[in-house]
Amino acid sequence: MSDELNLFSQNKADNESSRPLAHRARPLTFDNYVGQAHIFNRYSFLKEKNFPSLILWGPPGTGKTTLARIIAKNSGREFYSFNAVLGGVSDLKKLIASAIEMRDMFGKEAVIFVDEIHRFNKSQQDALLPYVEAGDFKLIGATTENPRSSVNRALLSRVQAIELKKLDESDLLQIISTAASDFDLHITKDAMEFIADHANGDARNALNLLEIVTQYSAGNEMTLEFVRPLILENARSYDKNQDRHYDVISAFIKSMRGSDPDSAILWLAVMLDGGEDPVFIARRLVIFASEDVGNADPQAITMAVSALTAVQNIGMPEARINLAQATTYLASTVKSNAAYNAINAALEYVQNQQTIEVPNHLRNYPPKGTAPYKYPHAYPHHFVKQQYSPNGTPKFYEPQEIGLEKNIKERLNKLWDGAKS
């Protein structure tokens, strides 16, 4: 019997050692969990025994699955994992029934983790509702998409959505360093920094890159000189989805923002030569036109949308000309990010408030006795002063004194006696 047990233990150890490094290096406690400090500051209940059902969302490799496992373990609950891609509602209901049976028999509460929960359609998501409402288990869903658009409202209203962000380079360096120490991998600090810099905020990607270079090392110390070509070769194989893609598009956008059309055209050529999707580039131009040019030159968004339409209908190689025209125009024209700043400030304000009530006179059906809404077109210059938002609403839009936005600033100043300038 002891020989059988030893054989079983050996097989289990062999299976574990054959798993990817990213799996073997997964932390098991909050003390070893790296990154996402912002969520622990804001949601202190994550480390408590009792916590609400959750939707964890954010880019790949940010620690959603790991965090779900740690939360379950810390709370003393049994962890059940389900992938929405691999199973349907019937499979999920079997898992739920098993979790409830274990709870009833042994008093062990459950966490059911649904990975890629956004892959469930509305009816599939609705299947979770009665169990979540009854508290039969704690649900933790994970998704790379914003749950406000990918999870139906009924389910979303019963969970706490928490955003995980890309890990910064220092977090990735700590993860790589810990894995190297735990698994006796000999690698220099500058080599680890290079891996962290090329992991795009993704811990899984960082550990996969570390594992790739380790396989070529033959047990020797891995230096920057050894690691660099292997990492770059791997990146070149996936340029459209990995670091090169993001680096070049970043340089392209920043060159336009800096009003340098020559550099912008250079990076455009690099992308086209590398096989980048021209429609992707055109979409970035549309975003740029609003984010970085805005109302300083309203023609910019027209130019960008026209380029997108042309690229979609014409295709390469001729579409390169449309992209070049839009790129040089956007890089050369006046710039303002006032509209971009305004929506970001407004969203931050809204997210830190309770429900913002609409003033009575602006409602579709105002309560009786409400002072009537004043129709601006009935007044001189099509304007009349009245309140359009609750008291205390901050000023979000700060038009700049550049391009046509200067005229907007002057008009608002005259209409609102400086309150909107």
N, C-alpha and C positions, 0 to 999 in steps of 0.2 A: 504493500500500500504506500509506503514512504517513497519507493522508487517512482510510483505513479504520480504522487504529489510533486516530487522533484521535477519530473518530466513536464507536468502541467505548468509549474512555476517557470521552468526554463522556456517553454513555448510562449508563455505570456510575456516574458522579458524580451524574447526575440521579436515578438510582434510589436512590442512597444518601441524597440530600438529601430525598427524598420519604418516607423511613422515619420512624417516630415518634421523637420526641426521646429517649424512654427507650432506644431501640435505639442511636441515634447516640452517646449519652452513656455507653454501657456501658464501664467501665474494662477495660483489657487486661492490667494487671499488678497484682501484689500491692501495689506502692507506691501505686497509685491506688484500691485497693479500700477502701471506707469501711464501718466498723462490724464487728460480730462479733468484737471483740478476744478475747472469752472462748474462742473455738474455737482461735485460733492459740496462745494460752497453753497450752491443754490438749493440742492435737493438733499438735505441732511438725512432724510428718511431712508436713503439708499443703504445706509449702514445699520439700520435698525431692524429688529426682528419682524416688525409689522410694516409693510409698505404697500402702496397701491399697485394695481396692475399697470404695466408699463409698455410703451412703444419706444424702443431705442433706435434712433435713426442717424445715419451719417455715412460717409464714404467707406469703401472697403478697407479692412485692416485697421480700424480705429478702436477695436476692442469691444464690440457689441456682444458677441457670443461669450467672450471671456467674462465680461461684466455680469451677464445674466447668470452664469454658473457660480460666480463668487457671491452674488446677492442671494441665490438659492442656498448655497452652503452656509453662508453667514446667518441666515434666518432659520436654519435647521430643517429646511424643507427638502423633499425629494425632487430631483431635477429630471424632467421628461423633455426630450428634444424631438422636434418635428420640423420637417422641411416642406414648405408649401409647394415647392417645385416637384418633389418626389412623391407626394401623397395627396389624396383628395379628402373630402369631408368624411367619407365612411371610415377611412384610416384614422383620421383625427378623432372621430367619435369613439373608436375602439380604444385609442390611447387615453382619452378622457375617462372612459368607463373604467379602465384599468387603474388610473390614478385615484378615482373616487373609491373604488373597491379597496385599494391599499389603505386609503385614509380611514375608511369605515372599519377595516379589520385590525389595523395596527396603530391608528391615530396619527399617522404620518401625513402632514399637510404636503401639498404638491405645488411646484412651479412647472407650468407647461410653457416651454419656449418654442415659439413658432418662427423659424427663420424664413426670411423673404416673404413676410406676411402680405406684402403688397401684391404678390402673385395670386392671392385669393380674390375671386370676384365678390361682388356685394353679397350674394346669397351665401357664399362660403364663409365670409366674415360674419354674417348674421348668425351662423350656426354656433358661434362662440358666445353670443350675447347672453342667453339664459344662464349659462354656467358662470360667467363673469359677474352678472348681476347677483346671483345667489351666493357668490363667494365660495364656490366649490373648489377653486384653486386660484392661484395667482397667475395671471397671464403675463408673459413677457414676449412681445413681438419684436422682431428686428427687420429693418428695411434700409436700403440705400436711398430711398425716395422720401420726400417730405410727406409725412402721414396726413397732412391736411389736404393733400390732393390724391393720395393713394389708399387711404383707409376711410371707410364710410363713417359718416357723422355719428351714427348710433353707437358704434364701437368706440370711436375716438372720444366721445363724451364720457366714457366709463374708464378711461385709462389716462395716465400721465405721459405725455410725449416728451422725450428728452433727446436733445441733439448732441451727438458726439462729433467732434471736429477732427480734421486731419492732425496727426501728431507733428509737433515741431522737431527740429533736428536734434535738439538736446534730449528729448524723450526717446527718439529712435536710437541715439547713441547709447543711452542707458540700457535699452532693451538688448541691443547687439552685444554690449559689453557683458551684461549678465549672462546671456546665452553662451558667449565664448568662455566665460569663467566656469559656468555650470557643466559644460560639456567638453572642457579641456581642449578648446580650440585656440591655437596660437596665432594671433593676429595683432598687428601693430595698431596704435591708436589712429594714425592718419589713414590707414586702410579702413578702419571702422567708420571714421568720419566720412570717407568717400562713399561708403555704402549708405550711410544715413542720408547723405546729400542726394543720392540717386534713388531713394525709396519712395519719393512723392508722398510723404506723410503716412505711409502704409506700413504698419509693423509686420504684417504677414509678408509683404514684399521684401522688406529689409531682411527678415530671417531666411526667406527663400534665396535671396542673393548670397547671404552668408553661407548657406548650405551648398549652393552651386560652386562657389570658389573653394570651399573646403574639399569638395570631391576631387578637385584638381591639384590639391596641395601636397598629397602624399605624406601628410603628417608634418611637413615643414612649416616654418613660420610664414604667415601670409603678410607680405609687405604691400605698400601702396603700388609699387611698380608691378607686383604680381597680380594684384586685384584689379587695377584699372582696366587693362585690356579685356579681361573676362567680363567685367560689369558692362563696359561699353559695347562689347560684342553682343551681349544678351539684350542690351537696350536697343541696339540697331535692329534686332530681329522683331521688335515690337514698337517701332518708332511711332506708329499712329496712336498707341495707347499708353506709352510710357514716357520717360523723362524728356527725350528729345522733342517729342510732340509738344509737351507743355513748355519747355524752354524756348522753343522757336516762336510759338504763338505769343508767349510772354514778351519776347524781344520785339515782335511785330507790333503788338499793342502799345508797348512803351515807346517805340520809335514814333508812332503816329501821335501819341499823347505829347511827346516832346517836340512836335512840329518838325520832324526830320524826314521828309519824303524819300530821300535817297536810301536811308537805312531801312525804312519801311518797305520799299520796293525790293531791297536785298532779301529781307526775311520772307517776303511774299514769294520771291523766286525760289528760295530754299525749300519752302513748303511745297510748291508746285512740282519742283524737281524731285522731291522725295515721295510724291504720290499722295499728298494730303488731299482730302476731299474738298473740292472747290466750294461746295455748298456750305460746308462747315466754316470755311474762311469768310464767305459772304455773310453768314449769320453773325459772325464775330464783328463784322463791319457795322451791321445794323445795331448791335448792342453798343459798340463804340460811339456811334453817331449820337445816341441819346445820353450815354454815360459821360462822355468826355467833350462833346461839342455842344449838345443841348440847344438851348434857346439863343445862344450867341450866334448861331447860324442854323436856323430851322431848315434850310435847304439840305443840310447834311443828312438828315434822316430820309428825305426823299431820294437823294443820291444813293444811299446805302440800300434802301428797299428796292430801288430800280435795278441796282447791281445784282441783288439776290434773285430777283425775278428773271433777269437776263441769264444769269448763270444756270438757273434751274431749267430754262428753256433751250439754251444754246449748247451748253456742255463744252468740254475741253476739245481742242486746244484754244478755240476762239474766246472762251470765257475768261482766259487770262487777261484779255484786253479790258473787259468790263471790270475785273478786279483791280487792274492797275489804275484805271481812271478813278474809281471810288477811293482806292488807297491813297493816291497822290492828293486828291481833293481833301479828304479827311485829315491827312497829315498836315496840309498846308493852311487850312482855314483856322479861324479863331476858335478858342476853346473855353468851355465853361462846364463845370461839374455841379452847378447849383441844383439842377433838377434831380440828379443822382443823390446828392446830399440830402435834399428835401425828403425824398421818399424813405431813405434810410432813417432819418431822424423821426419821421412820422411813425414808421413801423416800430421803432424802439419805444416811442412814447405809448403807442397803442398796446404793445405787449407788456407794458408795466402798469397798465390801468385795468380796472374792472370794465364791464360793458360801458361804452361811451354812448350816452343817450342823445338822441337827435332833438334839438330844440323844437318846442311844440309848433311854432309857426312854419317850420320846414317839413313837417310830417305830411304824408300823403293824405291822411285824414286827421287834421288838427283837433284836439279836444275843444269842446264848447267853451266859449269865452276867451279863446286865444286871440291875441292881436293878429290881424291878417298879415299874410306874407305880402311884401311889396315887390311888384313885378318890375324889374329894372328897366325894361323897354318902354314902360309908361312914363319914364322920368327923363329929364334933359341929359344928353350924352349917354343915354341907356345905362345909367348908374344911379343907385341910391344906397346910402349907408344903412346897413342893418346887420344883425348878428347872424353868422352862418355856422358857428360851432360853439360848444359850451364855454362858459367862463373859464379862464385860466389856460386855454389852449395856447401852446407856444407858437412862435413863428418858425416855420420850417423852411420856407423858400426864401433864399437870399440872392436875388438876381445880381449879376456882376456888371460892372461898368465896362463892358466890352462887346463889340459887335452889336447885333440887334437887341441883345439882352439889356443893353444900356437904355434903350427906349422903353422896354418893359419896366425897368426900375423907375424911370422918370414918371411913367404913367401911374404906376401904383403909388408913388410918392404923392402925386397930385390928388388922386382919388381918396386916399386914406390919410392924408395929412402927415405922411412920413411913417405911419404905423406899419405899412407893408413894404417899405423900401429897404 
